[in-house]
Amino acid sequence: MSGSACVGLILNCYSLESATELLNSKLSRLQDGVDKLQELAQLQHANCQAATEQPYEAYVDSASATAQVDAEHITESSSEFLQIPAQRTTADAVLRWEIFEDRYPPSALVGTQCSGGGAQNQDSSNDIETFTARSGVLAPNEEQIPSLIESFLRNVHTKNPVLDAEQLIRQARIIASDGLGWDAWSCLVLLAAALGRIAKPFDAALAVPASPGANYTSDPVWSTEPANTAEELEEAESYFVLGCRRLGGLKHSLLGSQCFFVAGVYLMYTLRPLLSWQYFIHASTLFRLYMHTAYELRRLVPPSPSHRVSTQDRTTKRLEECMYWSCFKSEIEFRVELPLPQSELASYHHPQMFPSPRSPAPADEQDTPLGRTADEAADGPTPSLLREPSASSAHSRDYVNPRERVARLCNEEESWYYYLTEIALRRIGNRIINTFFRKGSAAWLDVRPLLGIALEFDTQISAWSANLPAAMKQWETDSAIKRPEPAVLLEQGGNHVLQELSWALENRLLEVRSWLYQPFMYWLIHHRTTFAGTSSAGPKEGVHSSESRDDFVLGVGKDGLDGKDAATLYHFLVSGIQCNLKILDMRSLRHRHHGLWYDMRSTMTAALILLAIIKSGNEAWIPGGAGVIFGSCARAMPDGRPVAGKLGHVIAAYDFWAKESPDLKRHREVLREVADSVRGTGRFDSVQ
């Protein structure tokens, strides 16, 4: 039985706790491998007389191959890399590569964010110091709030399960009955409602074939309709502004940090990353202060899972762990793209490698109304909308207990597996960045020391990918998006939540791999030898054949690489190009989500790397050559300029979102400039 089948069987047979234990054991095995590398590196470092002069001097044993790694960083604590260097893997960094001849300054793309160019058009031009809705703050429709919260849980919460979903439903029902207050729960419900107003099911943005018999993997047709109507955006912004007005009264509590976190998520959904970072930092700071005062100053520790604790204690522990890991992931995501500082959370070593899943409530705690504890039920009468309706009630047929409602909305097992895998991949990604990106890119020209440790990372990433259960593999890629067949969607009930989770995991795997392969892309572009002569666009024969592979191995042998190292390098070059091609397809969807801005940034990086490969004379390494990038037939864009190929697909995505994120206009302009310079023309013609 395959690894993925085994994992899927385990998840079907056991509880979420078992799934977490499985993931912990897998990560422990990977951790043991890293610890072994660390020990070997320390031993070699002690015997290395030139340790301070060489960037990669500690020899390690990786899959029976000897390689050199950076002893300065591999000997750091292998528990986690909580901090990473900022903005080293991005499109801004790629524009500084020598191939682009120093034409662009540092932060040539994200500079528009810092200068205010990324502010959303909804912000008033007369009052840029505060959030204001363009048409004024609309009065909230309180009766609509429960349905907006359900939209939030279905389309947003599944990727970042930091909230008590059952309690959120209860509070939304209370507000629908009794009105909004100025308390923390009203704040959180308003912010979640704002997200629920603009979040759409994933399948609403999927590519559809031009005709019923068309191939799903070729020539997708993208909707030209806006992701949201102006009315939806204005209503969402009003809910957000009303929620922000309540943030100032929050204390350093778990609920307070959750409010700031959800506000940050909303700003990422609406493509305002710099403002979003402000709220994520507040969330991290409040959470760190909460943990410090709740446990450290009082010399307390969270209750052990082995002890008999109440449902509320278990829920609080789980939410604390989720809040830590979500804040940690969010700060790292910003550090990857923007030169921003991290909060104190970066120095806080959380004792749990993974957050704990939700556990079923004991039988004696399930008999109270709507899952309330016995103490809560004894405190007073249940609010009207929280009481279970009698059998004779006209609304009894429509009433659903919050726990049951959450189970229907959130795909909890798949959501939890996605969340834990995200955390694991973030750790691996951090190690890759710390290993390869602390020094300047010129160090990558000495490629031999990179191969062994890169192979180790590649193995770890492949292990996670191979062991994903079948439910998380609905979205597979080749060089183009492969959408599930209609019959499969009907069989699965059209579960867009599973589609989105599997797509998001594929995105994360591509991102981590792109970081791993980037040093080898730089080597291919800037090495003194051109390994494939320039030629006309179109399918290439030979560069990936066994004969050309052998020629490549012989060629790099002159640079001191033996046959095994040369074969490993060849693997990374081919894989890196394929990875960047996939990113152009996978991360250009017209789907609004938390990582949308990161998707646009990733496509820019991939496009620039592929253009640099063509410019360096290594076009033949790209399957299909330059024709894949520039297109074999042009199509008119709204502004009348012909754009085609994968580049046209990316530019069309920038055009689609540019109204909400003006910094994407800068991305489009720079990409056009670079493409024009590579082709030696001032326009995007079709490639014959």
Secondary structure as GFF3:
##gff-version 3
##sequence-region A 1 688
A	DSSP	alpha_helix	3	13	.	.	.	ID=ss1
A	DSSP	alpha_helix	16	47	.	.	.	ID=ss2
A	DSSP	beta_strand	58	62	.	.	.	ID=ss3
A	DSSP	beta_strand	65	69	.	.	.	ID=ss4
A	DSSP	alpha_helix	71	74	.	.	.	ID=ss5
A	DSSP	alpha_helix	91	94	.	.	.	ID=ss6
A	DSSP	three_ten_helix	98	100	.	.	.	ID=ss7
A	DSSP	alpha_helix	111	114	.	.	.	ID=ss8
A	DSSP	three_ten_helix	142	144	.	.	.	ID=ss9
A	DSSP	alpha_helix	145	152	.	.	.	ID=ss10
A	DSSP	pi_helix	153	157	.	.	.	ID=ss11
A	DSSP	alpha_helix	165	178	.	.	.	ID=ss12
A	DSSP	alpha_helix	184	198	.	.	.	ID=ss13
A	DSSP	three_ten_helix	202	205	.	.	.	ID=ss14
A	DSSP	alpha_helix	230	244	.	.	.	ID=ss15
A	DSSP	three_ten_helix	247	249	.	.	.	ID=ss16
A	DSSP	alpha_helix	254	269	.	.	.	ID=ss17
A	DSSP	alpha_helix	273	291	.	.	.	ID=ss18
A	DSSP	pi_helix	292	296	.	.	.	ID=ss19
A	DSSP	alpha_helix	311	337	.	.	.	ID=ss20
A	DSSP	three_ten_helix	344	347	.	.	.	ID=ss21
A	DSSP	three_ten_helix	363	365	.	.	.	ID=ss22
A	DSSP	three_ten_helix	369	371	.	.	.	ID=ss23
A	DSSP	alpha_helix	374	379	.	.	.	ID=ss24
A	DSSP	three_ten_helix	384	386	.	.	.	ID=ss25
A	DSSP	alpha_helix	402	410	.	.	.	ID=ss26
A	DSSP	alpha_helix	412	436	.	.	.	ID=ss27
A	DSSP	three_ten_helix	441	445	.	.	.	ID=ss28
A	DSSP	alpha_helix	448	466	.	.	.	ID=ss29
A	DSSP	three_ten_helix	470	472	.	.	.	ID=ss30
A	DSSP	beta_strand	476	477	.	.	.	ID=ss31
A	DSSP	beta_strand	481	482	.	.	.	ID=ss32
A	DSSP	alpha_helix	486	491	.	.	.	ID=ss33
A	DSSP	alpha_helix	496	526	.	.	.	ID=ss34
A	DSSP	alpha_helix	546	557	.	.	.	ID=ss35
A	DSSP	alpha_helix	563	586	.	.	.	ID=ss36
A	DSSP	alpha_helix	596	615	.	.	.	ID=ss37
A	DSSP	three_ten_helix	619	621	.	.	.	ID=ss38
A	DSSP	alpha_helix	626	630	.	.	.	ID=ss39
A	DSSP	beta_strand	635	636	.	.	.	ID=ss40
A	DSSP	beta_strand	642	643	.	.	.	ID=ss41
A	DSSP	alpha_helix	645	657	.	.	.	ID=ss42
A	DSSP	alpha_helix	663	679	.	.	.	ID=ss43
###
